[in-house]
Amino acid sequence: MNDSISLDKIAAQLEALEETIIMRFIDRAQFAANSVAYERGRSGFSGAGDRSLFEVRLDAQERMDAEFGRYEVPEERPVNDDLPAPRRTVHLPASPLRIADYSIVSQSRAIRDAYLACLPELCADGDDGQYGSSVELDVYAIQAIARRVHFGALYVAEAKFRGNPGDYRNAAEAHDTDRITAMLTRSEVEQRIAGRLEKKVAYLQQHVNTDVRRVIGAQVIVTFYRERVIPLTKRGQVAYLLNRH
């Protein structure tokens, strides 16, 4: 994205990320809750200490991604700290963002916690032994959610600031987070997102063979968006606007 920034284009990109998140949830729902995979000290990895299998898998993924340069991209924010430096040069287009450190907006740990809290509702009870597949899909889901949250946090905040710089600057200088949040909130947009998600969840599962695939209800994703994705995006937007230079 170059220095010309369009709220309509950003909204379209955020909408496009919805299908990825929905499919990540659907894929994870094909396996049981598998609580053992999240129990500390039971990873099965020598030298992993008291970490869970999920924590080991997430750490391994983020370390590999860091070496490939994933976290040079503004909206890709990791959960873990102390990751290795990229082992390749990453060339990105000029950014319209006005913030010194993209990690200031990071909501990744809150996203991780919210996602894990959602698993009992998303997945069938019990244990099917598919721990490796479960945590692999967890990591992919968390990364997809994080990309959506941080893209919205960074680019929507910048676009809205440019549309009303005086009011946003005054609110930021006063550190008035309630006012900033109110200015960012568009209830009608949030309602449209909920309606769109319901239709997408139904559409993406309309030809599922229920003999071998588990169908999930739209409400689990709609609720997750309403109670987690949208509020965390706003929190990131507030952080961006407070630290915009």
N, C-alpha and C positions, 0 to 999 in steps of 0.2 A: 504494500500500500504506500502510495507516495504522499506528498504533503497536502494534496487536496483530499479532504475527508468528507464523506457523505454519510449522513445518518441512515438514509434509505439503504445504501449498499451494505453498511454494517449490519443493519437489521436483517437483510437478506442472508448474509453469511451466518449470522446467529441462528436463523431459521434452518439453514442447511445443516447445521451441526446437530439439530434435534434428532434426525434419523439415526445418526451414529450412536447417540446416547440411548435411544430406544432399543436399537439392536444389541447394544452392550448389555442392557438390562434383560432382554429376552434371552440372550445367549447364556447369561449367568443363571437364569431361572431354570435352565435345563438340568441343573445339578442341585442336589440337596443342600441344605444349609451348611452341613459339614463343619460343625462348630470346632472340631479338633484342630482344623487348619488355622484357627485364630487363637488357640491357647498358647500362652507363653511357655517356652521351654520344651515344646513338643514339635519342633520343626523337622527333626530327624537329621539335621545337618550337624556334622561334627564342627565344633568351634563356634557355633551360632549363639552360644550363651542362652539367655532366657528369651530370645526372640521367637515369635511364632513363625510358622511356615509362610503366612501372608507377609509378615515383615521382611523375611529373608528374600522372598520373591520380589517385593516392591523395591527393596534396596538394590538387588541385582539388576533389575530393569533400569532403574534410574542411573546407576553407575554406567551401564552400557550406553544409555541415551546421552548422558553427559559427554562421554568420549566422542560420540558422533555429532555433538553440537546442538542437540535438541533445545537446550535451555538458553541458547543464544537468541532464540525466537521470543519476543516479548511475552506472548500469551502462554508460553509453555513454562509453567512454574512447578518445580519439583516439591515433593513432600520432605525429602531428606536434605540435611545440610552436609557440608564437607564432601561434596561430589568432585570427581576428577575434572580437570580442565579438558576442553575439547582437544582431540588429537588430529583434527582437520580444520582448515580454515573455512569459516562459514561466511558466505557473501549474502547479505540481505539488502533489500531496497531501502532507500532513505525512509526514515520513520517520521510520521507526523507527531509522535508523542513527545511530551515535554516533561519528562521525569527522569531523574538521575539514576534511579535504581528500580528496575521493574519489580523486584521482589517486595517492594513496599506494599504492593497491592495484593500480595499472595494470600490466597484463602485455601491453599492446598491441604493443610492439616485439618481444617474444619470440613473440607469436602470429603477427605478420607473418613473422618469420624461419622459424618452424616450418612455416607454410603454404607459403611459397615453396620450402622444402626438400622438401616433399611432392609438388610438381608433377611431377617426373619419374616418380614412381610412379602418379600419378593420370591423367596425360595420355599420349596416344600420342606417340612420338618424332617429331621432324620439325618442319616449318614449313608452315603452311597460309596464311600471310599475314594471318590474322585477328587482328592485334595489338590493335586497339582493343577488340574484343569480349572478347578474352582478359583484358586488364587491367581492364576494367570488371567482369567477373565475379569476378576476383581481389579487387577492393575489396569487393564485396558479400559474398563469402565471409569475408573477414577481419573485416568488421563483424559478421556473424552469430556468428562464433566468439567475438569479443570481448564481445559482449552476453551470451552464455552464460557465459563465464568470469567476467566481472565481476559478473554477477547472483549467481552462486554464491559468489564471493569475499565479496561484501558481505552478502547476506541470509542465506546459510547460516551464515556466521561469527557474525552477530548472534544468530540463533536458537539456535545451539549454545552460545554464551556464556550466554544467558538460561537454558538448561537446566542449566548447571553453572558458575555464575559464580565460585565459589570456586576451583576447580581452574584454570580458564582465567586468572583474574586472577593467581594465584600463579605460573603458568608464564610469563605475560607479564612480570610484574615481575622474574622471574629471567632474562628474555630467553632462555628455554629453547625454541628453535624446534623442536628434535627432539621434545620432549614435546608441544608444541602440535600438531605434524603427526601424531604418533601418536594423540592424542586425536581429531583430526578424521577420521582414516582409518577407513572402513568397507568392508572388502574385499568383503563380501557385496553391498553396494550397487554397487560397481564392477563386480562380475561380472554383476549384473542389467542394468546399463547396456549392457555388451558384448553380452549376449544379445538385448536389446531392439533395439539398433542393427542387428544382423545381420538380424533379422526385418523391420525397417523398410526397409532397403536393398533387400531382396528384394521386398517388397510394392510399393514405389514404382516398381520397374522391371518388374513382372510383365507389363505389357501393352505394353512398348516394341517398336516396329518396328525391329528390328536392321539393317534395310536402310539406315536413315537416322540411327539413334541408336546411340551407343556405350554399352554396359552396363559398369558398373564393379563390381568385386568388393567385398563387404562388408568384407574385411579391411583395405583401405586406410583406411577410416573408423574401424573398430574400433581399429586400431593407433594412429591419430592421436588418438583420444579417450584411449586408455590411456596413451600415452607423452607426450602434449602437453596436451590439454584438462584432464584430471583433475589432473596435477601442477601446471599453471599456476594452476588454480583454488585448489588448496591453498596455493600460494605467496601468492596474493592474500589468502586467508583469514588466513594467518599475519601478513601485513602489517597487515591490519585489526585483528586482536586485539592486536598489539603497540602499535597507535596508538589503540585505542579509549579514549574518555574517559568 
